[in-house]
Amino acid sequence: MKNNQELPVTPQMIGRYWRISLVGGVVILGAVATLLRVLTSTVEQILAGTGQIWTTGKLIARNTVHIPLLIRTNQVTGEILEAADGIAAATGRIGKAVGVTPGE
């Protein structure tokens, strides 16, 4: 048979348990505070980075908003080139008719 004798709990033992519990709680509280400080620092860095990304994105959007207008500009430039070629050909024909060579 087992001997089921309970040890008496003394006030010193109770005090020791309280001190161990309080020290453990303070250690855990310090660890949590440190982790929260690290987390806060990381969040601030992330926010700063996202702010820079947002600003850069807005600048890119502002600079590229006119790109669709370039399609029409290219069309008009093509039409101008065709007209300029026609004018150059007509000028050449006129020059030949009057006997002037280009570059004079």
Order of alpha helices (4+ residues) and beta strands (2+ residues): alpha-alpha
